[in-house]
Amino acid sequence: DADVTQTPRNRITKTGKRIMLECSQTKGHDRMYWYRQDPGLGLQLIYYSFDVKDINKGEISDGYSVSRQAQAKFSLSLESAIPNQTALYFCATSVGTGGQETQYFGPGTRLLVL
Amino acid sequence: DAKTTQPPSMDCAEGRAANLPCNHSTISGNEYVYWYRQIHSQGPQYIIHGLKNNETNEMASLIITEDRKSSTLILPHATLRDTAVYYCIALYSSASKIIFGSGTRLSIRP
């Protein structure tokens, strides 16, 4: 079984709709992240959470919100989807030990906003 | 986190060593150099990381210059499955976030 799972894997929605992307992990990591990737570009950080009570904005948080329901679950919501939010979305977890941190990524959610 | 600079693209013949460079001239003493790769829209995959010394694992080797201002990721015997975008990142675990740049698109030719 995958350590980091994302649902749904693909989603088509219409402008103005509210949608939620979900991420679950079985790695037991405290830190979780949401990124988006546009075609041909690198990853941009949307939100990140260092534990259940900690939520932080990333580079491009406008138009998005998150919820850390439990250590293992981190959801990303688009309150009112717009076409330029069409992208590939990745969830990641990490653990930092001794000054080192490695991220583990989910398989991604491909979102199309019409 | 220190900014990193990578060439946008490179190619390598199958079976040869692929050497991917990364400049991180503003890296601080406690920042590690990490390498990830992303194979065609899959989630990025951790490859290797290091602080000062050269590192090797089953996937690759990492050579860090003595002044730590640059590094090279070496894939010793590149295969077609190594075709991917490779990201070099400098960070310390207490950093608030991890920033991926545009990376290097590595193409392996048969």
Contacts between the chains, C-beta under 8 A, distances in Angstrom:
chain1	res1	chain2	res2	distance
A	4	B	43	7.5
A	33	B	97	7.8
A	33	B	98	7.3
A	35	B	100	7.5
A	41	B	102	6.6
A	42	B	85	8.0
A	42	B	87	6.9
A	42	B	100	4.6
A	42	B	101	5.2
A	42	B	102	4.7
A	42	B	103	5.9
A	43	B	44	7.1
A	43	B	100	4.0
A	44	B	100	7.9
A	45	B	97	5.4
A	45	B	98	7.3
A	45	B	99	6.7
A	48	B	96	7.6
A	48	B	97	5.7
A	56	B	96	6.7
A	56	B	97	7.5
A	58	B	97	6.0
A	59	B	99	7.6
A	88	B	41	6.1
A	90	B	43	5.5
A	90	B	44	7.4
A	92	B	43	7.5
A	92	B	44	7.9
A	94	B	98	7.6
A	96	B	93	3.2
A	96	B	94	7.2
A	97	B	93	7.4
A	98	B	93	7.8
A	99	B	30	6.3
A	99	B	32	7.1
A	99	B	51	8.0
A	99	B	92	6.2
A	99	B	93	5.4
A	99	B	94	7.9
A	100	B	32	5.8
A	100	B	49	6.6
A	100	B	93	5.8
A	101	B	32	8.0
A	101	B	91	6.8
A	101	B	93	4.0
A	101	B	95	7.8
A	101	B	98	7.5
A	102	B	34	7.5
A	102	B	46	5.1
A	102	B	49	7.1
A	103	B	36	7.4
A	103	B	44	7.4
A	103	B	46	6.7
A	103	B	98	6.3
A	104	B	46	7.1
A	105	B	43	3.1
A	105	B	44	5.0
A	105	B	45	7.3
A	106	B	43	5.5
A	107	B	42	6.6
A	107	B	43	5.5
A	108	B	41	6.7
A	108	B	42	7.0
A	108	B	43	5.6
A	110	B	41	7.9
